Amino acid sequence: MPPTEQPRAGLDIAGLETVYGTLATAIDRAGPEHAERFLVKLALLQAHDLGDAARFERQEQVALSDL
């Protein structure tokens, strides 16, 4: 870990399940015609909150693997 990066606590399984349910509901609410735009907006909001473009890019690569 680089000296300037602070360790971050991750979500436990229950937290991940909550996020999964919330995300699934939001995608349903957006509907098929807006789901992609919603996901892009959410990713940009999360990247802004993360505050680290390189870390976001690493997470992006993990998400792309084994689709």
C-alpha positions as CSV (number, residue, x, y, z in Angstrom):
1,M,0.0,0.0,0.0
2,P,1.5,3.4,-1.0
3,P,2.3,5.6,2.1
4,T,-0.5,8.1,1.2
5,E,-3.2,5.5,0.8
6,Q,-5.3,4.9,4.0
7,P,-6.7,1.4,4.6
8,R,-10.4,1.2,4.0
9,A,-12.9,-1.1,5.6
10,G,-14.8,-3.2,3.2
11,L,-18.4,-4.4,3.5
12,D,-19.2,-7.7,5.1
13,I,-21.4,-10.2,3.3
14,A,-24.6,-8.7,4.8
15,G,-23.6,-5.3,3.6
16,L,-22.8,-6.6,0.1
17,E,-26.2,-8.3,0.0
18,T,-27.9,-5.1,1.0
19,V,-26.0,-3.1,-1.7
20,Y,-26.9,-5.9,-4.2
21,G,-30.6,-5.6,-3.4
22,T,-30.6,-1.8,-3.5
23,L,-28.8,-1.8,-6.8
24,A,-31.1,-4.4,-8.4
25,T,-34.1,-2.4,-7.3
26,A,-32.6,0.8,-8.7
27,I,-31.9,-0.8,-12.0
28,D,-35.5,-2.1,-12.2
29,R,-36.7,1.5,-11.3
30,A,-34.6,3.0,-14.1
31,G,-36.0,0.5,-16.6
32,P,-34.3,-1.1,-19.6
33,E,-34.2,2.2,-21.5
34,H,-32.3,4.0,-18.7
35,A,-30.4,1.2,-16.9
36,E,-27.1,1.8,-18.7
37,R,-27.2,5.6,-18.1
38,F,-28.0,5.0,-14.5
39,L,-25.1,2.6,-14.0
40,V,-22.7,5.1,-15.6
41,K,-23.9,7.9,-13.4
42,L,-23.6,5.7,-10.3
43,A,-20.1,4.7,-11.3
44,L,-19.1,8.3,-11.8
45,L,-20.6,9.3,-8.4
46,Q,-18.7,6.4,-6.8
47,A,-15.4,7.3,-8.5
48,H,-15.8,10.9,-7.3
49,D,-16.5,9.6,-3.7
50,L,-13.5,7.2,-4.0
51,G,-11.2,10.1,-5.0
52,D,-8.6,7.9,-6.6
53,A,-8.7,7.4,-10.4
54,A,-6.0,4.7,-10.4
55,R,-7.9,2.7,-7.7
56,F,-11.1,3.1,-9.8
57,E,-9.3,1.8,-12.8
58,R,-8.1,-1.3,-10.9
59,Q,-11.6,-2.0,-9.7
60,E,-12.9,-1.6,-13.2
61,Q,-10.4,-4.2,-14.4
62,V,-11.6,-6.6,-11.7
63,A,-15.2,-6.0,-12.6
64,L,-14.5,-6.7,-16.3
65,S,-12.8,-10.0,-15.6
66,D,-14.8,-13.2,-16.2
67,L,-18.0,-11.4,-17.5
